[in-house]
Amino acid sequence: MVGAGAAGAAPATRLSEDRDRSVLLLEAGPIPPDPSCYPTDLLDARLVPGAQPCHPTVGTFPAHLTSRRPYTVVRGKYLGGSTAANGGYFIADQWRPWSATLPAGADQGSAEGLVAACLANQLQIV
């Protein structure tokens, strides 16, 4: 498996459960020896280091969004990969419960209530 982010680490773990199978997980960046050594900026979802092409835990690659629109793709190079570097894009505000943003009368336990809260906060539901 290439990449120790969510897309690589999870399947590598499952594949390694089979004793008759050998699994090699490759990661482009460092693997901290202890969780306390993990870079604090990668643990702070407000910073989104993956949006910073010069950040030491990412690599950049030229690409084109269209034939006339160049773009720089940023990929994580650290244990956790692009999931760690870019995960902040998809982390909801944790300073207050989402139910505090519900419109009046919305049921906080329903799917409709969650959608209403996401729309009120301008979050994208994937």
N, C-alpha and C positions, 0 to 999 in steps of 0.2 A: 504494500500500500504506500502511496506517496502522499505525504502530508499528515501531520498529527493534529489537524483541526477536527471539527465535528464530522466532516465528510470522510475522513480517513481513520481516525482513532476508533470510532464506534464499530465500523465493520471489521477492523483489524482485531478488536477485542472479541467480537463474535466468532470470527474465523479461528482465532487462537484457542477457543474452547474445545475444538476437535483435536484430540491428542495425536491423530495421524496426520495433522497438517502443520506445516511450518510457515510462520508469518514474519515478514520483515516490514517494519514501519519506518519509512524514511522521513526525516524532517529537515528542512533547509536551515533552520536556525537553532539556537541553543535550547537546551532542556535544563531548567533550573534543578539543582540537586535537592531542593527542599521547597515546599510551597511558600515559605517565608521569603524566598529569594526571587519570587516572581515580581516583575516590574510593577510598581504601584500604579503607574499611569495606565497599564493594561487592565487593572482591576477597577478603575474608575470609569464607568460607562459615560460620564459626562464629557470626557476628553476625546473619545473616538480617534485614537492615534492612527488608525488606518486611513483617515482622511488627510493625513499629513505625509506626503510622499517622501519627505526627508527623514522620517522617523526611523531609528535604527532597527526596529522590529519588522519593517516591511521592505519589500523589493518592488521596483517599478518596471513596467513593461510597456513599450509602445503598442498602441492598437488604433483601430479606426472604428468609430461609431457608425459612420457612413463613409462612402468613398472620398468625401471631401471634408470630413470632420475627424481630425486626429484626437486621440485621447490617451491619457496615461492610466493604465490599470495598476492598481496597488494590491499586492498580495502579501499576507502575513508570513513572516519567517521567524517563528518562535513556537514553542509548544502551545498548541491551541490554534496555530495558523491564522488564517484570515478570520476565523470565528472570533478569536481573541482580539485581533486588531480592529475589526469592523463591527463587532457585536453591539457596540453602543448605539448604532443606528436603530436597533430594534428593541432597546430596553426602555420600558415605560417609566415615567416619572415615579420614583419610589418615595418621594417626600410626603405624599398624601395618598390615601386610598383612592382608587379609581372611582369608587362609588360617590366620593365627595363632588365629582364633576357631573353627576347625572342631572339631566333636566328634571324639574319638579314633576313628581308623579311617576317617574320611571322606576321599574322594578329592578333593584340591584342584583337580584338572583337570576335574572333571565338573560338569554342571549340578546334580546332586543335592548335590554338595559346596558349590556356591555358595548353593543354597537353604538348606542346613543352616547355613551361616555367617550368612546374612541373618536366619534365625529366631533363631539364638543371639544376634545383636546387636539383635533386635527391629526390623529394617528392613522396610519395606514394599516388596514387589516389585510393580511395576505392569505 
